[in-house]
Amino acid sequence: MRLKSDKELKTDLKASRFELLVPANNKDVAIKAILSGADAVYIGYSKYGARFQAGNSLEDIIDIIEFAHSYRVKVYITLNTILKDEELPKVEKLIQKLYTIKADGIIIQDMGILELNIPPIPLIASTQCNNDSLEKIKFLEKTGFKRVILPREISLSEIKEIKNNTNIELECFIHGALCVSYSGQCYLSYSIGKRSANRGECAQPCRKKYSLKDAQGQYILKNKYILSLKDLNLIDYIEELILSGVTSFKIEGRLKGEEYVINTTSAYREAIDKVLNTYGLYRTSQGVSVSDIEPDLYKTFNRAYTNFNIEGAKNNIATVNYSSSLGEFIGIVQSVKKDYFTLNTNVLNNSDGICFFNENNELTGTNINKTEGNLIFPANIKGIKSGIKIYRNYNKNFNDKIKSSNIIRKLPVTIKVRETDNAYLFFMTDEEQNCAVYITSNKFETAINEEKAKQTLEIQLSKSGNTEFKVDKTDIKLKKTPFIKVGEINEIRRKLTEKLHAIRKKNYKQNIRRNPLITAQYPLSEVNYKANIYNDKAELFYKKRGVRVKERALEFQKNCKGCEVMVSKYCIKNQLMLCPKQNPKTKYTEPYTLIDEFNKEYLVEFNCKDCVMKIRAKD
């Protein structure tokens, strides 16, 4: 494929529609996400998703889709685990059902799905597919995928290269927890306790403590969260990502609650809209969201933030002294008494949660029982000393405000009133030019006070109540204004909104995969366990493309001895300032050994040329 010109890239930009994609672990959270401004949500079925604990019934998915499509919000279903042979027929029936209920796409990892009899539902290549090269993404585009979810490790320059050489939609993570490994290439959870991340059962071993030794047995670190990364935050990179070719901006967090979802959605809605307005670009959904909260990304769950690799490899991206939420820095302890302390700020409230680093530099925390002026009474004062920094990782007032917030989303419509010799005609029209019409016979008497009657008509027709519509404009052109009772006007408006809702539902254009599934040439001639082939259909998929399958997924193996259980853009040496470029006189010798809480050892390898770290199981 030839390289696109600048003119073609600008044309692509103007022709594109941009999507804020938000996670939802259940129906209630999905609705909150949509009301808060999501252009799309991604949710899991009760099985087959990479977050096993975030599943939904088919009935709830149907409800979510119907609500979402009212605002032209898309709903994507995560089916991104590798599948057993006996699961494939059930998945085939499920996909057919998802197409019937008008799901807007399925997010998949297992290529065996493409060997099934599936309807033309749009296919999205999960980040679990390990989409880490231009060649792999070209292959997925040729095969028939509509979109590829880019790895979290992607940089702006890499995104630009992909956009320059493909026409596939690009989805990019912009916020939330970071997997330390390339997605789809982490087998650490499976190697420790047989809980496979590729089967949706990751035990999050990267958030556990490890020790690190060098080749001489010297401890570099003991019992630290060596593999735990900060959370991703790219809110300051929205413009660069849009100009680089990203059209879908993804927030991570299908295990998070509604406070997190409302806060992050609101914050990124503002940021994305600002860029879209600057360049005259458009979002994919409709409706205006209004709420009474001021979003603040530091006031909900976060392990401190990093932009990770978006500008290239950097250090200080891990949280070696903690793995839970750090929250927002609020002040320094001034004095400590028997059961209370004082801060240099006065922002804490009853029932807040705080944390701080103790004398062993470990993050610990407590709740606030009460505050009296600048006196703060914690549930446990142990470890709190003068001079330490206090962070708030649970803001009671902020979370209460989110829970009680009045978030609405309205679709702008226009109401026109016209007359014929025998009838009055009421039209309600939306931005798609869908039009509901209500006709009433000319039975009304001319109002004695026509000006007041017209004003009443405008006021009552402009009310939208609990519907999804907001009347932006009324256009009443009548020879003589009739006297219509308020109750009758309200009934006319109610029937108009019901009709328009039904028309919009009927006219929703279902997303259909236009491209046929093609047997394209795979970029590799041979694959091993890292291709995550778990069933006969998946193996057939690769064999059809001239690929020799050396072995199936690691989940088939009796043990993981000698296998790479993690491939990461994060580098321990870089984090600890032990890279030869940073510290050429380090006293530690390679290879390094990582030791988990069960005393299981892993060999740590470094590919400094490509700035990649690999972890290999020793036994």
C-alpha positions in Angstrom: 0.0 0.0 0.0 1.4 3.4 -1.0 2.1 6.1 1.5 -0.8 8.6 1.9 -0.2 12.2 1.0 -0.8 15.1 3.4 -3.9 16.0 1.4 -5.3 12.5 1.7 -4.7 12.4 5.5 -6.5 15.8 5.9 -9.4 14.4 3.8 -9.4 11.3 6.1 -9.6 13.6 9.1 -12.5 15.6 7.8 -14.4 12.5 6.7 -13.9 10.8 10.1 -16.2 10.7 13.1 -14.7 10.5 16.5 -15.8 8.3 19.4 -15.3 8.4 23.1 -15.5 4.7 24.1 -16.4 4.0 27.8 -16.4 0.7 29.8 -19.5 -0.6 31.6 -19.7 -3.6 33.9 -23.5 -3.6 34.1 -26.6 -2.0 32.7 -26.8 0.8 35.3 -23.2 1.9 34.7 -23.7 1.7 30.9 -26.7 4.1 31.2 -24.7 6.5 33.3 -21.8 6.4 30.8 -24.2 7.2 27.9 -25.9 10.0 29.8 -22.4 11.4 30.7 -21.4 11.7 27.1 -20.1 8.4 25.8 -20.3 7.9 22.0 -19.9 4.1 22.5 -19.8 1.6 25.4 -18.1 -1.8 25.5 -19.6 -4.5 27.7 -19.2 -8.2 28.3 -21.6 -11.1 28.0 -21.7 -13.5 31.0 -19.0 -15.5 29.3 -16.1 -15.2 26.9 -14.9 -11.8 27.8 -11.4 -10.8 29.1 -12.9 -9.5 32.3 -14.7 -12.6 33.6 -16.2 -10.7 36.5 -17.8 -8.0 34.3 -20.4 -10.1 32.5 -24.0 -9.2 31.6 -27.1 -11.2 30.7 -28.4 -11.1 27.1 -31.6 -9.4 28.4 -29.5 -6.5 30.0 -27.5 -6.2 26.8 -30.7 -5.8 24.8 -31.9 -3.0 27.2 -28.5 -1.3 26.9 -28.5 -1.4 23.1 -32.0 0.0 22.9 -31.2 2.9 25.2 -27.8 3.6 23.5 -29.2 3.6 20.0 -31.7 6.4 21.0 -28.6 8.6 21.1 -26.9 6.8 18.2 -24.4 5.5 20.8 -22.8 2.2 19.7 -22.5 -0.9 21.9 -19.6 -3.3 21.4 -19.5 -6.7 23.0 -16.3 -8.2 24.3 -15.8 -11.8 23.2 -12.0 -11.5 23.5 -10.9 -14.7 25.2 -9.4 -17.7 23.5 -12.0 -20.5 23.2 -12.2 -24.2 23.8 -13.5 -26.4 20.9 -16.7 -27.2 22.8 -17.3 -23.4 23.3 -17.3 -22.5 19.7 -20.8 -23.6 18.7 -22.2 -21.6 21.7 -20.2 -18.6 20.6 -21.4 -19.0 17.1 -25.1 -18.9 18.2 -24.3 -16.0 20.6 -22.8 -13.9 17.7 -25.8 -14.6 15.6 -28.1 -13.4 18.4 -25.9 -10.3 19.0 -26.3 -9.4 15.3 -30.1 -9.9 15.6 -30.3 -7.5 18.5 -28.2 -5.0 16.6 -25.0 -5.0 18.6 -22.6 -2.7 16.8 -19.6 -4.9 16.8 -17.7 -7.7 18.6 -14.3 -7.4 20.1 -12.4 -10.7 19.5 -9.1 -12.3 20.0 -9.6 -15.9 18.9 -9.2 -16.3 15.1 -11.2 -19.5 15.2 -14.3 -17.3 15.3 -13.6 -16.4 11.7 -13.9 -20.0 10.7 -17.5 -20.1 12.1 -20.7 -19.3 10.3 -21.1 -15.7 11.6 -23.3 -12.9 10.3 -21.8 -9.7 8.9 -21.4 -8.1 12.3 -18.4 -5.7 12.4 -15.2 -7.3 13.8 -12.8 -5.5 16.1 -9.4 -6.9 16.8 -8.8 -6.9 20.5 -5.6 -5.6 22.0 -5.2 -9.2 23.1 -4.4 -10.0 19.5 -1.0 -8.4 20.2 -1.4 -5.8 17.4 2.2 -4.6 17.9 3.4 -4.3 14.2 2.3 -2.6 11.0 2.4 -5.9 9.2 0.0 -7.5 11.7 -2.4 -4.6 11.4 -2.3 -4.7 7.6 -3.1 -8.4 7.8 -6.1 -7.8 10.0 -7.4 -5.1 7.7 -7.0 -7.4 4.6 -8.7 -10.2 6.5 -11.9 -8.2 7.1 -11.6 -6.5 10.5 -13.2 -3.0 10.7 -11.1 -1.8 13.6 -7.9 -2.6 15.5 -7.4 -1.8 19.1 -3.8 -0.5 19.4 -1.5 -1.8 22.2 -1.2 0.4 25.2 2.6 0.6 24.5 2.0 2.5 21.2 3.7 5.8 20.5 2.5 8.7 18.5 5.1 8.1 15.7 4.0 4.5 15.4 0.3 5.5 15.2 1.1 7.9 12.4 3.0 5.2 10.5 0.0 2.8 10.8 -2.4 5.5 9.7 -0.2 6.4 6.7 -0.2 2.8 5.5 -3.7 1.5 6.3 -7.4 2.4 6.1 -8.5 0.5 9.2 -10.1 2.3 12.1 -7.7 2.9 15.0 -8.8 2.6 18.6 -6.4 3.7 21.3 -6.4 3.5 25.1 -6.4 7.0 26.7 -7.0 6.3 30.4 -7.0 3.7 33.1 -5.0 0.8 34.4 -1.9 -0.3 32.4 -1.0 -3.9 31.8 2.7 -4.2 32.4 2.9 -6.8 29.5 1.9 -6.5 25.9 -1.7 -7.7 26.0 -2.1 -11.3 24.8 1.5 -12.0 25.7 1.2 -12.2 29.5 1.2 -15.7 30.9 2.4 -14.8 34.4 -1.0 -15.3 36.0 -1.3 -18.7 34.3 2.3 -19.7 35.3 1.6 -18.9 39.0 -1.9 -20.3 39.6 -3.3 -21.5 36.2 -5.5 -18.5 35.9 -5.2 -17.4 32.3 -5.4 -13.8 31.3 -6.3 -15.0 27.8 -9.3 -16.8 29.3 -10.5 -13.8 31.3 -9.2 -14.9 34.6 -6.1 -12.8 35.2 -5.2 -12.8 39.0 -3.3 -9.5 38.5 0.1 -10.8 39.6 1.7 -7.6 38.4 0.1 -5.9 41.5 1.8 -8.3 43.9 5.2 -8.0 45.7 8.4 -9.3 44.2 12.1 -9.3 45.1 14.9 -8.8 42.6 18.4 -10.3 42.7 21.4 -10.0 40.5 23.6 -12.8 39.1 25.7 -12.7 42.3 22.7 -13.1 44.6 22.7 -9.5 45.7 19.2 -8.2 46.5 18.4 -5.1 44.4 14.9 -4.8 45.9 13.0 -6.8 48.4 9.3 -7.3 48.6 8.3 -4.4 46.4 5.6 -3.9 43.7 8.2 -4.1 41.0 5.8 -4.8 38.1 3.0 -2.4 39.1 2.6 0.5 36.7 1.0 3.9 37.2 -2.3 4.5 35.5 -2.5 5.9 32.0 -3.7 9.5 31.4 -3.6 11.0 27.9 -6.0 13.8 28.4 -3.4 16.3 27.2 -2.7 14.3 24.1 -6.2 14.2 22.5 -5.3 16.7 19.8 -2.1 14.8 18.8 -3.9 11.5 18.8 -6.7 12.9 16.5 -4.1 14.3 14.1 -2.2 11.0 14.2 -5.2 9.0 13.0 -7.0 7.7 16.1 -10.8 7.8 15.8 -11.8 5.9 18.9 -10.6 6.9 22.4 -10.9 4.2 24.9 -11.2 4.4 28.7 -10.2 1.3 30.6 -12.2 0.0 33.5 -14.9 -2.6 33.1 -14.4 -3.6 36.7 -14.8 0.0 38.0 -17.9 1.6 39.4 -20.2 4.4 38.3 -18.2 7.2 40.1 -15.1 6.3 38.1 -17.1 6.0 34.8 -19.0 9.3 35.2 -16.0 11.2 36.3 -13.6 10.0 33.5 -16.3 10.2 30.8 -17.2 13.8 31.7 -13.6 14.8 31.8 -12.7 13.3 28.4 -16.0 14.5 26.8 -14.9 18.1 27.6 -11.4 17.5 26.3 -12.4 15.8 23.1 -15.2 18.3 22.3 -12.7 21.1 22.6 -10.5 19.6 19.9 -13.4 18.7 17.7 -14.7 22.2 17.8 -11.3 23.7 17.0 -11.0 21.6 13.8 -14.6 21.5 12.8 -14.9 17.8 13.4 -17.8 15.6 14.6 -18.5 12.9 17.1 -20.2 9.6 16.2 -23.2 10.0 18.5 -25.9 12.6 19.2 -27.2 14.6 22.1 -25.9 17.1 24.6 -24.9 15.9 28.1 -25.4 18.2 31.0 -24.5 17.5 34.6 -23.8 19.4 37.8 -20.4 17.9 38.6 -17.0 19.3 37.9 -14.9 16.3 36.7 -11.5 15.7 38.3 -9.4 12.7 37.3 -7.4 12.8 40.5 -10.5 12.4 42.7 -11.4 8.9 41.6 -9.3 5.7 41.5 -5.7 6.2 40.3 -2.3 4.9 41.1 -0.8 8.3 40.0 -0.6 9.0 36.3 1.8 8.4 33.4 1.6 9.0 29.6 3.6 5.7 29.4 5.1 5.3 25.9 3.1 7.8 23.9 6.2 10.0 23.4 8.7 7.1 23.6 10.2 5.1 26.5 10.6 6.8 29.8 11.5 6.0 33.4 9.5 6.4 36.6 6.4 4.8 35.3 6.1 2.1 38.0 4.7 2.3 41.6 7.3 0.1 43.3 6.1 1.1 46.8 2.4 0.5 46.3 -0.1 -1.0 43.9 -3.5 0.4 45.1 -5.1 3.8 44.6 -2.9 6.8 45.6 -5.5 9.5 44.9 -4.7 13.2 45.2 -2.0 14.9 47.2 -3.7 17.2 49.7 -1.2 18.4 52.2 1.7 17.8 54.7 1.2 16.9 58.4 2.0 19.8 60.7 1.5 18.2 64.1 0.4 14.9 65.7 -1.4 14.4 69.0 -2.7 11.2 70.7 -5.8 10.9 68.5 -5.7 13.7 65.9 -3.3 15.5 63.6 -3.3 18.8 61.7 -2.5 19.6 58.1 -1.2 22.6 56.3 -4.5 22.5 54.3 -8.1 22.2 55.5 -9.8 20.1 52.9 -10.5 16.7 54.5 -14.0 15.7 55.5 -15.7 13.1 57.6 -15.5 9.6 56.1 -12.7 10.5 53.6 -10.1 7.9 53.0 -6.4 8.9 53.2 -3.1 7.2 52.6 0.6 8.0 53.2 4.0 6.4 53.0 5.2 5.0 56.3 8.7 4.7 57.7 9.3 1.7 55.5 8.2 3.7 52.4 5.1 1.5 52.1 1.7 3.0 51.3 -0.7 2.6 54.1 -4.0 4.3 55.0 -7.0 4.9 57.2 -10.4 6.6 57.2 -11.3 9.9 58.8 -13.7 9.6 61.6 -14.3 13.3 62.0 -12.9 16.7 61.6 -13.1 19.7 63.9 -11.8 22.8 62.3 -8.2 22.0 61.4 -8.1 19.0 63.8 -8.4 15.6 61.9 -9.3 12.5 63.8 -8.4 9.3 61.9 -9.7 5.8 62.6 -6.0 4.8 63.1 -3.3 7.3 63.8 -0.4 4.8 63.7 2.3 5.9 61.3 1.2 9.5 60.9 4.0 11.8 61.7 4.9 15.4 61.3 6.2 16.2 57.8 4.7 13.3 55.9 2.6 13.8 52.8 -1.1 12.9 53.0 -3.1 11.7 49.9 -6.8 11.4 49.7 -7.8 8.2 47.9 -11.5 8.4 48.7 -13.3 11.7 48.6 -16.6 11.2 50.3 -18.2 14.5 49.2 -17.1 14.2 45.6 -18.4 10.6 45.3 -21.7 11.5 47.0 -22.1 14.4 44.6 -21.5 12.1 41.6 -24.0 9.5 43.0 -26.7 12.2 43.5 -25.8 14.2 40.4 -28.5 15.1 37.9 -27.0 13.9 34.6 -29.1 14.3 31.5 -28.6 13.9 27.8 -30.9 15.5 25.3 -31.4 15.3 21.6 -32.2 18.7 20.0 -35.4 18.9 18.1 -37.5 21.5 16.4 -41.3 21.8 16.6 -43.3 23.5 13.8 -47.0 24.2 13.9 -48.9 24.8 10.6 -52.6 24.8 9.6 -54.8 23.8 6.7 -58.4 24.6 6.2 -59.5 21.6 8.2 -56.6 20.8 10.6 -53.6 21.9 12.6 -50.3 20.1 11.9 -47.6 19.6 14.5 -44.1 18.5 13.3 -41.2 17.4 15.5 -37.9 17.0 13.6 -34.5 15.9 14.8 -31.0 16.5 13.4 -31.3 13.5 11.1 -34.4 15.0 9.7 -36.6 12.2 11.2 -40.0 13.8 11.5 -43.0 12.9 13.6 -46.3 14.4 12.6 -49.5 14.9 14.6 -52.7 16.2 13.0 -55.6 17.5 14.9 -58.9 18.6 13.4 -59.6 22.3 13.3 -62.0 22.2 16.2 -60.6 24.9 18.4 -62.0 28.3 18.7 -59.8 31.3 18.1 -58.3 32.6 21.3 -59.6 35.8 22.7 -56.0 36.8 23.6 -54.1 35.3 20.7 -50.7 36.6 21.9 -51.1 34.9 25.2 -52.4 31.7 23.6 -49.4 31.5 21.3 -47.1 32.1 24.2 -48.8 29.2 26.1 -48.5 27.0 23.0 -44.8 27.7 22.7 -44.1 27.1 26.4 -46.0 23.8 26.6 -44.6 22.5 23.4 -41.1 23.3 24.5 -41.2 21.1 27.6 -39.6 17.7 27.2 -39.9 16.2 30.6 -38.2 12.8 31.1 -37.9 12.1 27.3 -34.6 12.1 25.5 -35.6 15.2 23.5 -35.0 18.9 24.1 -37.0 21.4 22.0 -34.4 23.9 20.8 -36.8 25.8 18.6 -40.6 26.3 18.1 -41.8 27.7 14.8 -45.5 28.5 14.9 -47.1 30.1 11.8 -50.9 30.3 12.0 -53.4 32.8 10.6 -55.2 32.8 13.9 -54.0 31.3 17.1 -56.5 28.8 18.6 -57.3 28.4 22.3 -56.0 24.9 23.2 -56.1 23.7 26.8 -52.7 23.0 28.5 -53.6 19.4 29.0 -54.4 19.0 25.3 -51.1 20.6 24.2 -49.2 18.3 26.6 -51.0 15.3 25.0 -50.0 16.5 21.5 -46.4 16.9 22.6 -46.4 13.5 24.3 -47.7 11.8 21.1 -45.1 13.6 19.0 -42.2 12.4 21.2 -43.5 8.9 21.2 -43.8 8.9 17.4 -40.3 10.4 17.0 -38.8 7.9 19.4 -40.4 5.0 17.3 -39.3 6.5 14.0 -35.7 7.0 15.3 -35.7 3.4 16.5 -36.9 2.1 13.2 -34.5 4.2 11.2 -31.4 3.3 13.2 -28.8 2.1 10.6 -27.4 -1.1 11.8 -23.6 -1.4 11.6 -22.9 -4.2 9.1 -19.5 -5.6 8.1 -19.2 -4.6 4.4 -15.9 -6.3 3.7 -15.9 -10.0 3.1 -13.6 -12.2 5.1 -10.5 -12.8 3.1 -7.8 -15.5 3.4 -4.9 -13.0 3.4 -1.2 -13.9 3.8 -0.1 -13.9 7.4 3.1 -12.0 8.1 4.8 -15.0 9.7 5.4 -18.5 8.3 5.5 -20.1 11.7 3.9 -19.5 15.1 4.3 -20.9 18.6 2.4 -20.8 21.8 2.4 -17.0 21.7 -0.2 -17.1 18.9 -2.7 -18.3 21.6 -4.2 -21.0 19.4 -6.6 -22.9 21.7 -9.0 -24.8 19.3 -9.1 -26.6 16.0 -10.7 -23.8 14.2 -8.0 -21.3 15.2 -5.3 -23.7 14.0 -7.2 -24.2 10.7 -7.3 -20.4 10.3 -3.5 -20.1 10.4 -2.9 -23.2 8.3 -5.1 -21.8 5.6 -2.8 -18.8 5.5 0.3 -20.9 5.0 1.4 -20.8 8.6 3.1 -23.7 10.4 1.7 -24.1 13.9 4.6 -25.4 16.1 2.5 -25.6 19.3 -0.8 -24.5 20.7 -1.5 -22.0 23.4 0.5 -22.1 26.7 -2.7 -23.1 28.4 -2.2 -26.5 26.8 1.2 -27.0 28.3 1.8 -29.0 31.4 4.2 -26.4 32.8 5.7 -23.1 31.8 9.4 -23.9 32.4 11.6 -21.9 30.1 8.7 -20.0 28.5 8.5 -16.3 28.1 5.6 -15.4 30.5 5.8 -11.6 29.9 7.0 -9.2 27.2 7.0 -5.6 28.3 7.9 -2.2 27.1 8.5 -1.4 30.8 12.1 -1.9 31.9 13.1 -2.6 35.5 16.6 -1.3 34.8 15.3 1.9 33.5 12.9 2.3 36.4 15.6 1.7 39.0 18.2 3.9 37.2 20.3 0.8 36.5 20.4 1.1 32.7 24.0 1.5 31.5 23.0 4.7 29.8 21.9 6.1 33.1 24.4 4.4 35.4 27.4 2.9 33.7 29.0 2.0 37.0 26.2 0.0 38.5 27.4 -2.7 41.0 24.8 -5.2 39.9 25.5 -7.9 37.4 23.1 -9.6 35.0 21.1 -11.7 34.6 18.6 -10.6 37.1 16.1 -12.9 38.9 12.6 -12.0 39.9 11.2 -13.9 42.9 7.5 -14.0 43.7 5.7 -14.4 47.0 5.7 -18.2 46.5 9.5 -18.1 46.0 9.1 -19.0 42.3 11.9 -17.6 40.3 11.8 -15.9 36.9 14.7 -14.9 34.6 14.6 -11.2 33.5 16.0 -10.5 30.1 16.7 -7.2 28.4 16.6 -6.3 24.7 18.2 -2.9 24.9 18.1 -2.4 21.2 14.3 -2.5 21.0 13.9 -1.3 24.6 11.9 -4.5 25.6 12.0 -6.5 28.8 11.1 -10.2 28.9 10.4 -12.4 31.9 11.0 -16.2 31.6 9.8 -18.9 34.0 12.8 -20.8 35.4 10.7 -23.8 36.6 
